[in-house]
Amino acid sequence: YAEVRIMEGLKFTTNLAADFTNRYDLTYQNNIIGDGAPSGRSSKDYQTITGVTFNQLLNYSKSFKNHNFEALAGHENYRLQEDYLSGQRQNQVAEGNYELANFTTTTGLSSQEDNVRIESYFGNLKYDYMGKYFLSLSARTDGNSRFDDKVRWGRFWSASAAWVLSKENFMSNVRFVNFLKLRTSYGTTGNDAGIGYYPYQTLYAIGRNNALNPGVLQSTSPGNDSLTWESNKQFDVGVDFTVWDNRISGSVEYFNRVSDNLLFSVPLPVSSGFNSVTRNVGSMYNRGIEIQLSADVIRTRNFTWNVGFNATTFTNRITKLPQREIISGTKKLMVGKSLYDYWLRGWYGVNPDNGAALYRAIPGSAGSFLSSKGDTVTANPNNAKFDYHGSAIPDWYGAVNTSFRYKAFTLSMLANWQIGGLTYDDTYAAYMHSGTYGASLHTDMLKRWKNPGDVTNVPRMDNAQTSFFGATSSRWLTDASFFNIQNVTLAYDYRPKSGSKMPVTGARIFASVENLRMFTRRAGMNPMQSFTGVTSIGYIPARVLNFGINVNL
């Protein structure tokens, strides 16, 4: 970091930041039992990720009378490099030594380097009059190595305005209002997430040799040299306020975000020789409301109780696609539907006569029959009826925090929450198999069908029917509502008396708990794992205890 003041109001700043991540894995498979027997096997994996950001900023500020100006011009370069090296050897020579040189035969050796570059030029102009009227204009252009030279550069801009009504004369008699501001903005941003490093190139995997004959393997996705930035255009309008002697503050905001040139992996026909291709294929919008509130419920000289709350609700709709539908995993994308709507087989239940899983079917379809309730069902998931079954988007989500301060002691709590939405609990589905040998089972399998006439929602144990009974369906959808106590902290703040000769100007002693408890519809389920709603094998966030002291000298 360096800063040079060129003249009054004008300064030059440069920043250099680096982020290094190193990973080293050693795997040893013994020569007595398991996959490494009888010869023994060892492997080593090294990965280094280096990210470097270098920017140069020129700032200018000027004020005269009641007018205030700020201007910024800048350049930034971002470089990401990933290096990977892996080696594996077998036939161990000496016991207790896991170095690769202690094995005689090389069974795997590979390396890889990936690079990304982003170059950016940007500028910003801010103006305010008397601290009441604000205007801001920004523009930037970004070049990204993920895209072809012809379409590499994206241009984005934004504008915002604000009006502090509480400083107007007509608000002087509204004494319960301490601060009131209206604000609005509109802007565009770019997105390049989720497309890999080289999506515009058709790549080949080298090292696919057959003995001494060299070989390569074509990738499963062709390059797309017309692929470019996904563009997001967002409008928002809101109000910020503080009332009743600054005891209550908050904001209410409406936003409308339109995304064009969406980056999607589009499936290709088998005859093409590829699985899918990344394209800019459509448009969608997210519209919603955000609310934030904070209040000092009790505020005295020695005791304060504060409560904070924020909540968001929004609607997602696809407005344009290059084809009628795109099916991807548990979702089917169609105009008028949401990116997060589930497209699944309809689960019906369990046949009480034989314990087989039943799925909803189209009347008259192959293998279908009428249930005792007169519904058309099938025991073959390949003949089941697909339909939309709710969404991963919650009705509301947000966070709540509260703190109690008594003299030098503070007790605080932070929690996040969600109401509504559905999670496709793939983890639960994996443990509810009907008899995969050697695999763990969920305790809900104790509720399985056992005898004719049993009424249950869990099919019988049958190793030959695992794919039929455990097929992807609406059976695995679970209410995603949760309440997660993310942090609880107890702290004591020490302040020496005025005139004290101690070298310490202050200290804070604290104890905290991270991820104290998560309340969900199913123990062990983590609805926060993915916003798409699909969970995978994993644990809920670990509980962490922290104790510490911060000293100010």
Secondary structure, DSSP 8 states (H G I E B T S, - for coil): -EEEEEETTEEEEEEEEEEEEEEEEEEEE-SSSSTTTTT-EEEEEEEEEEEEEEEEEEEEEEEETTEEEEEEEEEEEEEEEEEEEEEEEEEE-STT--SGGGEEEEEEEEEEEEEEEEEEEEEEEEEEETTTEEEEEEEEEEEETTS-GGG-EEEEEEEEEEEEGGGSGGGTT-TTEEEEEEEEEEEEEEE-TTS-S-TTS--EEE---BTTB--EEE-SS---TT---EEEEEEEEEEEEEETTTTEEEEEEEEEEEEES-EEEEE--GGGT-SEEEEE--EEEEEEEEEEEEEEEEE-SSEEEEEEEEEEEEEEEEEE-SSS-EEETTEEE-TTS-TTEEEEE-EEEE-TTT--EEEE--TT-TTEEE-TTS-EEES-GGG--EEEEEESS-SEEEEEEEEEEETTEEEEEEEEEEES-EEE-HHHHHHT-S--TT----GGGGGS--STT---SS----GGGHHHHT-SBGGGEEE--EEEEEEEEEEEEE---TT---S--EEEEEEEEEEEEEEESSTT--GGG-TTSB--S------EEEEEEEEE-
